[in-house]
Amino acid sequence: MLKRTLAVVCAGLFIASATAWAQNVGQGLEPEPDQSTTRVGTRGANFLEIPVGARAQALGATGVALIRGPESMAWNVGAVAEVEAFSLGFSYSELFADADITHQFASAVFPLNDVSAVGASVVILDSGDMLRTSERFPDGGDPQFGETFDWTGFAGSLAYARRITDRLSFGFALKYVSEGITDAKATWLGGDVGALFRTGLVGATIGGSIQNIGGEAGFEGSATKRTVGQGTDAFPTTDNIPVTFDTRQLLLPTAFRFSVLFDVTGTAEAWLPQVGLEHKTRFVADFYDSIDTALEPSVGLEYSYKDFVFARVGKQWVNEDRDEDFRDFWTGAAVGGGIKIPLSERYSLGVDYAYTNMRSLDNVQTFSFNFGVF
């Protein structure tokens, strides 16, 4: 209710200022010369930009060069080729503390042979029930449309990936995306491409991914339709005429992710190989460049003992112009951990948790479960 009240107040102030300016009373608002135009909020299906999985979340939303297994469907489809056995993954996030907004991810990866694999994944964002208000029923309770509504985002992907060499993998995915309320939804067809390269030098792995490539879509449904009745002042008519609102066409939030992973300890190519294989430490840096945001770097550090217990810490710089009063250094800071239980020589069960500080928006908590090879 508070957000809706603020929106109504802002709209009223805008109308009042426009009227006053037309009467040559007061002063209109004009852009400042030093303020550049941004594309924030100009794309559809922005829920696709929410990081997936507790491991990557705890590392400050880094994962393009690091994540293997079923969660690679969300980070880098090129890494799907690295999965050597049938694997399943599930992730559940509670966004912004008590906002009742949930973000869920499920995926499965199946190897076709020694060099290629296919995968499928689903992402669902659910706003939870929100009070439905209207001009006639500002406090809710509209008998025609119901007491509440919810906003849902859905994305389903099918991917194919292949090892080009023993160090280089490449993959692509086709994606179906929709978002909106029951009475008005927009749908897109899109895709992702990704590549993973193990350099063999100083324990470095490089990953790159272009995500959410797609066309335009507008909202359609009963909420975008009206009937203009007889005697309407704006459209004088003697009949009831059905009309449809001309909704804005929106593109998907196309983004480029680039990542570098370094093995500090725990492998033969690590910076400090003398530490031993039991203690594995990894440092990863990601750079996220979306068409509707500024460049957002992130870093993470992961330590594991005998590939059984994990501790993680990370930081993402959530950059937007004119947000100095909204975010500080601790916005995007994350911490977490997990365990990986061997079930056989090949299969394991993993449980991970991440806590991300979003300052004024409160925290994000994520739980992940993986089975198979990851």
Stockholm file with secondary structure:
# STOCKHOLM 1.0

chainA/1-374         MLKRTLAVVCAGLFIASATAWAQNVGQGLEPEPDQSTTRVGTRGANFLEIPVGARAQALGATGVALIRGPESMAWNVGAVAEVEAFSLGFSYSELFADADITHQFASAVFPLNDVSAVGASVVILDSGDMLRTSERFPDGGDPQFGETFDWTGFAGSLAYARRITDRLSFGFALKYVSEGITDAKATWLGGDVGALFRTGLVGATIGGSIQNIGGEAGFEGSATKRTVGQGTDAFPTTDNIPVTFDTRQLLLPTAFRFSVLFDVTGTAEAWLPQVGLEHKTRFVADFYDSIDTALEPSVGLEYSYKDFVFARVGKQWVNEDRDEDFRDFWTGAAVGGGIKIPLSERYSLGVDYAYTNMRSLDNVQTFSFNFGVF
#=GR chainA/1-374 SS CHHHHHHHHHHHHHHHHHHHHHTTCSCCCCCCTTCCCCCTTCSSCGGGGSCCSHHHHHTTSCCTTTCCGGGHHHHCGGGGGGCCSCEEEEEEEEESGGGCEEEEEEEEEEECSSSEEEEEEEEEEECCCEECCCSSCTTSCCTTTCSEECCEEEEEEEEEEEESSSSEEEEEEEEEEEEEETTEEEEEEEEEEEEEEECCSTTEEEEEEEEEEECEECCBSGGGEEEECTTCSSSCCSSCEEEECCCCCEECCCEEEEEEEEEEESSTTSSCGGGCSSEEEEEEEEEEEETTSCCEEEEEEEEEETTTEEEEEEEECCCCTTCTTTCCTTTTEEEEEEEEEECSSSCEEEEEEEEEECGGGCEEEEEEEEEECC
#=GC SS_cons         CHHHHHHHHHHHHHHHHHHHHHTTCSCCCCCCTTCCCCCTTCSSCGGGGSCCSHHHHHTTSCCTTTCCGGGHHHHCGGGGGGCCSCEEEEEEEEESGGGCEEEEEEEEEEECSSSEEEEEEEEEEECCCEECCCSSCTTSCCTTTCSEECCEEEEEEEEEEEESSSSEEEEEEEEEEEEEETTEEEEEEEEEEEEEEECCSTTEEEEEEEEEEECEECCBSGGGEEEECTTCSSSCCSSCEEEECCCCCEECCCEEEEEEEEEEESSTTSSCGGGCSSEEEEEEEEEEEETTSCCEEEEEEEEEETTTEEEEEEEECCCCTTCTTTCCTTTTEEEEEEEEEECSSSCEEEEEEEEEECGGGCEEEEEEEEEECC
//
